[in-house]
Amino acid sequence: MNARLFDPVYCPTAFLSKIRGDRAPWLGLLAEIMRGYDRAARLTGAKKRAVFWVIYSVQLIFIAYFDAPEHARLAQSNAETLRWVWARRREIENLANSCKKEIL
């Protein structure tokens, strides 16, 4: 897995952490970013399979980063986001696997 996948996955994850209420539209944002990335730098099958796990890892990193009493609210927010992401694992995996490079 190429570490370059971190940026196009972290970007929509940062937005997800800020959404309060209906997060379903976020899946569309993720899809658009992944399609754009795939057009610019082809996503291999391995990268597509890694998308969910990179998102998951980003959330784990932030939960650990904010693991201090003065940041408990941020750690909790990231834990809630992690649970939301986990509940949509198959949707995210299907979305990542459906990215196709457009032929011009």
ROKEFI-457786 format. One line per field, with one value per residue (C-alpha): residue in three letters; x, y, z. Coordinates in pm, 1 decimal, always signed. Each point is the difference from the previous one (the first is absolute). Layout:
res	ala	...
xx	X	...
yy	Y	...
zz	Z	...
***
This chain:
res	met	asn	ala	arg	leu	phe	asp	pro	val	tyr	cys	pro	thr	ala	phe	leu	ser	lys	ile	arg	gly	asp	arg	ala	pro	trp	leu	gly	leu	leu	ala	glu	ile	met	arg	gly	tyr	asp	arg	ala	ala	arg	leu	thr	gly	ala	lys	lys	arg	ala	val	phe	trp	val	ile	tyr	ser	val	gln	leu	ile	phe	ile	ala	tyr	phe	asp	ala	pro	glu	his	ala	arg	leu	ala	gln	ser	asn	ala	glu	thr	leu	arg	trp	val	trp	ala	arg	arg	arg	glu	ile	glu	asn	leu	ala	asn	ser	cys	lys	lys	glu	ile	leu
xx	+0.0	+136.6	-4.0	-128.6	-343.4	+2.0	-72.3	-305.8	-141.5	+88.8	-158.5	-359.4	+53.5	+75.7	-334.7	-179.2	+124.0	-161.2	-344.1	-277.1	-325.0	-46.8	+336.7	-133.0	+96.4	+361.4	+12.5	-56.4	+289.1	+225.2	-108.8	+78.4	+341.5	+88.0	-116.3	+207.9	+302.3	-48.4	-5.3	+321.2	+189.9	-153.3	-118.9	+121.8	-214.9	+217.7	-51.9	-374.4	-8.9	+204.0	-230.6	-226.8	+293.9	+180.8	-318.1	-26.6	+365.7	-36.5	-278.1	+204.9	+292.8	-218.3	-164.1	+347.2	+127.5	-283.9	+24.0	+45.6	-253.3	+12.8	-85.4	-254.5	-273.1	+215.6	+93.6	-368.7	-95.0	+260.4	-118.4	-356.6	+126.3	+191.3	-317.1	-191.0	+271.3	+6.6	-377.8	+41.9	+302.3	-159.6	-133.3	+344.7	+172.1	-249.1	+39.7	+380.3	-11.1	-235.2	+244.1	+79.1	+246.9	-178.9	+125.7	+11.1
yy	+0.0	+335.8	+267.9	+249.2	-146.9	+166.2	+352.4	-71.7	-210.8	+236.9	+298.4	-132.2	-154.6	+348.6	+120.8	-303.2	+78.4	+344.9	-110.7	+4.6	-162.7	-186.6	-129.4	-199.0	+271.2	-48.0	-325.5	+203.9	+230.0	-299.4	-148.9	+321.8	+39.4	-363.0	+28.3	+314.7	-164.1	-305.3	+222.0	+176.0	-297.6	-337.3	-187.5	-357.1	-279.0	-5.5	+373.2	-32.6	-280.0	+214.9	+305.7	-116.8	-103.2	+330.6	+185.8	-229.7	+58.5	+378.3	-12.3	-221.9	+241.8	+292.9	-190.4	-78.0	+354.0	+152.9	-252.5	+254.2	+139.4	+346.9	-147.2	-261.0	+158.8	-26.2	-360.3	-82.4	+175.3	-200.2	-321.8	+76.0	+62.1	-328.5	-186.5	+171.6	-96.5	-359.7	-28.6	+101.9	-214.9	-186.8	+321.5	+161.3	-309.7	-24.0	+369.7	-29.0	-312.1	+163.2	+278.3	-25.5	+204.7	+196.0	-50.3	+324.3
zz	+0.0	-97.2	+270.8	-259.3	+65.6	+342.8	-129.0	-215.9	+282.3	+284.8	-175.2	-2.4	+344.5	+137.0	-137.4	+144.0	+349.2	-18.6	-121.0	+256.3	-98.9	-326.6	-116.9	-297.8	-254.9	+109.1	-194.2	-318.0	+90.8	+57.9	-333.3	-189.0	+161.9	-70.4	-363.0	-43.3	+154.2	-219.6	-310.1	+105.3	+141.0	-75.2	+307.4	-11.4	+140.5	+311.2	+56.5	-49.2	+256.0	+240.6	-7.5	+281.7	+217.0	-52.2	+104.1	+301.6	+87.7	-25.7	+257.0	+230.0	-25.4	+103.6	+284.0	+135.6	-64.8	+201.0	+284.2	+275.9	+247.8	-155.5	-343.8	+107.9	-214.3	-313.7	+75.0	+49.8	-324.7	-191.1	+166.8	-112.6	-351.7	+11.4	+97.4	-283.2	-249.1	+126.7	-41.2	-364.9	-73.8	-291.5	-155.1	+19.3	-137.8	-286.8	-73.6	-9.8	-216.5	-248.1	-90.4	-367.4	-191.9	-269.0	-350.8	-192.2
***
